[in-house]
Amino acid sequence: MSITYQQWLSAIFTMGEIGDTYGIAAFTALAPRCIEFAELAMYRDPDLDFLATRVSDSSQLTQNGVRSVPIPTNITVAGFSGTFVVIEGASLILPANAPPYAGARMPLLPTSRAFIDMMWPQESQVQAPVPYETYYAVYSQQEGSPSDPDEANPNIPSAILIGPTPNDTFRVEFTGTGRPNPLSATNTATFLTTYLPDMFLMKSMEWLSLYQRDLGVNANMPGSAEYYRNAYDELKRGAAVEEARKRGNSNGGTSFPPTPAAALPRGQQAAPALPMQPPQ
């Protein structure tokens, strides 16, 4: 059971009682903000850590005598299209000029920019990468955003710094968590609308209720923001249990189910139960 963008839009119009031409046009214009609110709330929910998608990208190359390498944007790999959220690791593909998946990975050791500046202060001095002696630092994933008026040089892209400075062209493999492209008229289905459509719809309705200034003094009143927030929390408990089942937890050779949803306090993620003991 899933919904597409048009089905989601139709459900919002029906549940929000939006039927006049002005109301439909107004919400359609704001639909990206509603989607943004619902998606980010779910991706950042600590009880939904299974939504953190691990991705890798090998599109970037080092330059001889240049220590910075841009962090990839618009990642498209098998089953994923989106952007990096957190860089968890970076590796060089050896030897130099090796195509993707044709060389050997040499993981770079994570450190700070201050350490690289101190260890290798002159960027123009180059050295061949050496295992356990080549480092990287995330310069900033927000540094140089063109939309940031406070940035001294808004043309600097988000990047990592490598020290010592590479002496050749090496492919860089970035790994980390990614955020899929949002639902839209052109991206008509996402993981959330495919596997968690009920939760996504409740979170969308929470935003709509806030937008319509229906703050909901009575949390049990359909149409209030608190009503949809509570409905989302109830649905989340079941989703967390279902995802826990997918992990196939076990203790030795004995598998066991997750804690039943009814036993969980609201807001607490499902955890494995103790394995059943064999009869004495």
C-alpha positions in Angstrom: 0.0 0.0 0.0 1.5 3.3 -1.1 0.6 6.7 -2.4 1.8 8.8 -5.3 2.3 12.6 -5.3 -1.1 13.1 -6.9 -2.8 10.7 -4.5 -1.2 12.6 -1.6 -2.3 15.9 -3.0 -5.9 14.6 -3.4 -5.9 13.3 0.2 -4.7 16.6 1.5 -7.4 18.5 -0.3 -10.1 16.1 1.0 -8.9 15.9 4.6 -8.2 19.6 4.8 -11.5 20.4 3.2 -9.8 22.5 0.5 -12.1 22.8 -2.4 -12.2 26.4 -3.6 -10.0 27.5 -6.5 -8.1 30.0 -4.3 -7.4 27.4 -1.6 -6.2 24.7 -4.1 -3.9 27.2 -5.8 -2.5 28.5 -2.4 -1.8 25.0 -1.1 -0.3 23.7 -4.3 2.1 26.6 -4.2 3.1 25.7 -0.6 3.1 22.0 -1.2 6.9 21.8 -1.2 7.0 23.4 2.3 4.5 20.9 3.6 6.5 18.0 2.1 9.7 19.5 3.5 8.2 19.6 7.0 6.9 16.1 6.9 10.0 14.5 5.3 12.5 16.2 7.6 10.5 15.5 10.7 10.6 11.8 9.8 14.2 11.6 8.6 15.3 13.3 11.8 13.1 11.4 14.2 15.4 9.5 16.6 12.9 6.6 16.7 13.2 6.2 12.9 16.9 5.7 12.6 16.4 3.0 10.0 15.6 5.8 7.6 19.3 6.9 7.6 20.3 5.7 4.1 24.0 4.8 3.6 25.3 5.8 0.2 28.7 6.1 -1.5 29.9 8.2 -4.4 33.0 7.9 -6.5 32.5 10.8 -8.9 35.1 13.2 -7.5 38.8 13.4 -8.4 41.8 14.9 -6.7 44.1 17.4 -8.5 47.8 17.4 -8.4 48.8 20.1 -5.9 45.3 20.8 -4.7 44.3 19.6 -1.2 40.5 20.2 -1.4 38.0 17.9 -3.0 34.4 18.9 -3.5 31.7 16.9 -1.6 29.4 15.4 -4.2 25.9 16.7 -4.8 23.0 15.2 -6.7 24.1 11.6 -6.0 22.6 9.0 -8.2 23.4 5.4 -7.4 21.5 2.1 -7.6 18.2 2.7 -5.8 19.1 6.2 -4.5 18.9 9.7 -5.8 19.6 12.6 -3.4 22.4 14.4 -1.5 24.8 13.7 1.3 23.8 14.7 4.8 26.8 13.4 6.8 30.2 12.4 5.5 31.3 9.3 7.5 34.4 8.4 5.5 36.5 9.0 2.4 39.0 6.8 0.6 41.3 7.2 -2.4 41.2 4.6 -5.2 44.7 3.5 -6.1 46.5 3.5 -8.4 46.2 7.0 -9.9 43.7 7.5 -12.7 42.0 4.1 -11.8 38.3 4.0 -12.9 35.6 3.3 -10.3 35.7 -0.2 -8.8 38.9 -1.1 -10.7 41.4 -0.1 -8.0 42.1 -0.7 -4.3 40.6 1.5 -1.6 42.9 3.3 0.7 40.8 4.8 3.6 41.8 8.3 4.7 42.1 8.9 8.4 39.6 11.5 9.7 41.1 14.5 11.5 40.6 18.3 11.9 41.6 21.0 9.5 43.9 22.4 12.2 45.9 19.2 12.2 46.2 19.2 8.4 47.3 22.8 8.4 49.9 22.1 11.0 51.1 18.8 9.5 51.2 20.0 5.9 51.2 23.8 5.9 52.2 24.3 2.3 49.5 23.1 0.0 51.8 23.1 -3.1 54.1 20.5 -1.6 52.8 17.1 -2.8 53.3 13.5 -1.8 52.1 10.2 -2.9 49.3 8.8 -0.6 50.6 6.4 2.0 48.2 4.1 4.0 47.8 5.2 7.7 49.6 8.5 6.9 47.1 10.3 4.7 44.3 12.3 6.4 41.1 14.1 5.5 39.0 16.8 7.3 35.6 18.0 6.4 36.1 21.6 5.6 32.4 22.2 6.0 29.3 20.8 4.4 27.7 24.2 4.6 30.8 26.3 3.8 30.4 28.5 0.7 26.6 28.2 0.3 25.6 30.8 -2.3 22.5 31.5 -0.2 24.6 32.4 2.8 25.2 36.2 2.8 27.6 36.0 5.7 30.0 33.7 3.8 33.2 35.5 2.8 33.6 33.5 -0.4 30.2 32.0 -1.4 31.8 30.3 -4.4 33.8 27.9 -2.3 31.9 24.5 -2.5 31.5 22.1 0.4 34.7 20.1 0.5 37.1 17.9 2.3 40.8 18.7 2.7 43.4 16.0 2.2 46.9 16.0 3.8 49.5 15.5 2.6 48.4 17.1 -0.7 48.0 14.4 -3.4 50.6 14.2 -6.1 48.3 12.9 -8.8 44.7 12.4 -10.0 43.0 9.9 -7.7 39.4 9.0 -7.5 37.8 9.7 -4.1 35.1 7.5 -2.7 32.8 9.3 -0.2 30.6 7.3 2.1 28.0 8.5 4.5 24.3 9.1 5.1 22.2 10.6 2.3 18.8 12.3 2.0 16.6 11.2 -0.9 15.2 13.8 -3.2 11.8 15.1 -1.9 8.4 14.1 -3.2 7.2 16.3 -6.0 5.2 16.3 -9.2 8.3 14.9 -11.1 9.5 12.6 -8.2 6.1 11.0 -7.7 7.1 8.3 -5.1 9.7 8.1 -2.3 10.5 5.5 0.4 8.2 7.4 2.8 5.2 7.3 0.5 5.9 3.7 -0.5 6.4 2.1 2.9 5.2 4.7 5.4 2.4 6.5 3.6 0.1 6.7 6.6 2.8 8.4 8.8 3.7 10.7 6.0 0.1 11.8 5.5 -0.4 12.4 9.2 2.7 14.6 9.4 1.6 16.5 6.3 -1.8 17.1 8.0 -0.1 18.4 11.1 1.7 21.0 9.0 -1.6 21.9 7.2 -3.3 22.3 10.6 -0.6 24.7 11.7 -0.8 26.6 8.4 -4.5 27.0 8.8 -3.9 28.2 12.4 -5.9 25.4 13.9 -3.7 24.9 16.9 -6.1 22.5 18.4 -7.0 23.1 22.0 -8.7 19.7 22.1 -6.1 17.1 21.0 -8.9 14.6 20.3 -10.5 16.9 17.8 -9.9 15.8 14.1 -8.3 18.7 12.3 -6.2 19.9 15.1 -2.4 19.8 14.9 -2.1 17.9 18.1 -4.6 15.3 16.9 -2.5 14.5 13.8 0.7 14.6 15.9 -0.7 12.0 18.2 -1.9 9.9 15.3 1.6 10.0 13.9 3.1 8.9 17.2 0.7 5.9 17.4 1.6 4.8 13.8 5.3 5.3 14.5 5.2 2.7 17.3 3.9 0.0 15.0 6.4 1.0 12.2 9.3 0.8 14.7 8.3 -2.7 15.7 7.9 -3.8 12.1 11.3 -2.5 11.2 12.8 -4.3 14.2 11.5 -7.5 12.9 13.4 -7.0 9.7 16.7 -6.9 11.6 16.5 -10.6 12.4 17.9 -10.2 15.9 19.1 -13.3 17.7 21.0 -14.5 20.7 23.3 -17.3 19.7 21.2 -19.7 17.7 17.8 -18.4 19.1 15.9 -15.8 17.3 13.4 -13.6 19.1 10.8 -10.9 18.3 10.9 -7.3 19.2 9.2 -5.9 22.3 5.4 -5.8 21.6 4.2 -2.3 20.7 1.7 -2.2 23.6 4.6 -2.5 26.1 6.5 0.5 24.7 6.2 4.0 26.3 5.2 6.6 23.7 8.3 7.9 21.8 10.5 4.9 22.7 11.9 2.9 19.9 11.2 -0.9 19.7 13.9 -3.0 21.3 14.6 -6.7 21.1 13.0 -8.8 23.8 14.9 -11.4 25.8 15.1 -14.8 24.1 12.6 -17.4 25.2 14.1 -19.9 27.6 13.7 -23.6 26.8 11.5 -25.6 29.2 13.2 -27.2 32.2 
